[in-house]
Amino acid sequence: MSVETFVPSNTVVSLTDAARKHFSKKLASSDKSWIRVSTRVSGCTGYAYVLDFADGPQAGDETLDAGDNVNVAVASDAVTLLRGTEIDYVMEGVNGIIKYHNPNVVDECGCGESFNIG
């Protein structure tokens, strides 16, 4: 019999394979070398996700090397809101869409513009 120890992840965000491949292609044709995730106050529920291409992380950002030359910076003021979030890239019909699977969300607005955490 073996015993396994659960070690919680300190990773703020993770990317699915589809998201990593999508961002790798986008960065390859961009003059930027990082993806930066942040939030802003918005909508009827509270916060909105903000995704930008950046030259690098800003002071205090959490960083992640996602592989395939994809580096992600998470704004320091968004870490609590985003901890544990999985970022995915999915096709809906002919459109590619970034989806956020955030375990902290307790409420989302009907149009999908904003979210709130508990």
N, C-alpha and C positions, 0 to 999 in steps of 0.2 A: 504494500500500500504506500502511496506517496501523498505528501501534503503539499498543496499549492497555497501560496500567499497572495492575496489580492493587494495590488499596489495601485491606488488611484492615479489616474493620469493628470498631469498638470497642464496638458495641452489645452489651450484656449479654444482653438478651432482645428478641424481636420477637413481634408478634401477627399472626396470620392475619386476613384480613378478617372471617371468622366470629367470631373471638374479640373483635376490636375492636367489632363490632356488638353482640355479647352484653354486653360490659362497658359500652358506651355506654348501653344500655337499663337495665342494673342501676344505674349511677351516676345516671341521670336520676331514678330513683325512690328514691334514697338521700339521706341527709343528709351523706354523705361525697363527696369529690371526687377521690380517688386510689385506685388498686389498688396494694397493696404485696405483693411476692413475697419470701418468705424461705424458709429451711429450718430443720429441727430434727432432732436426733438421734432416730432412730426405727427400729423394725422390726428384722428380722434382717440387713438389708444395710447399714444405715448412716444414711441421711438420708431425710426426707420433705419434700415441697413444702408450703408454707404460703401460702395466698392470702387476703388480708384487704382489706377496704375501710378507707381511712384518710383523715384530714383533710389529710395532706400527707406528704412524705418526712421521715424522721428524719435526724439529723446523719450524714453520711458515705454516705448512700444514693446509688446511681446512679439517674438519672432518664431517662425516655423520654416524649416527647409522641407518642403513637401515632395521634393524629388523632381526630376525632369526639368531642372533649372527654374523651378517655381519656388520663390521665396515669398512668404506671407508675413506682413506686419499687422498687428492688431493694436489699434489706438489704446493707449493706457486707460482712458476714461470709458472705454467700451468693454474692457475685460470682464467685469462683473456681469454685464448684460449678455455676453457672448460665450462664456465658459461652457465648454462641452458641445458647441455648435458644429454640426457637420454641414459643409457647403457642397452642394451637388450641382451638376449641369444635366438638364434633362431636355429632351425634345418633346414639345407639345404641338402636334401637327407638323408644320414646317418651321416652327420657331424654336430656337434654343433658349432656355431660360435658366437663370441661376436660382436655385432653391436653397433656403436656409432651414435646417432641421435643428431648432434651438430648444433644448429640453427645459429651459428656464421660462419659456413663454406660457403665460396663463390666460392671455386674452389677445385676440387679433381683430383688427377692423375688418368689416365685410369685404372691402375692396382689395384687401391685401397690402395696403400702403403702410400700415403701422402695427406695432405689437407692444405688449407690456409684459413685464416679468413679475413674479410673485415675491 
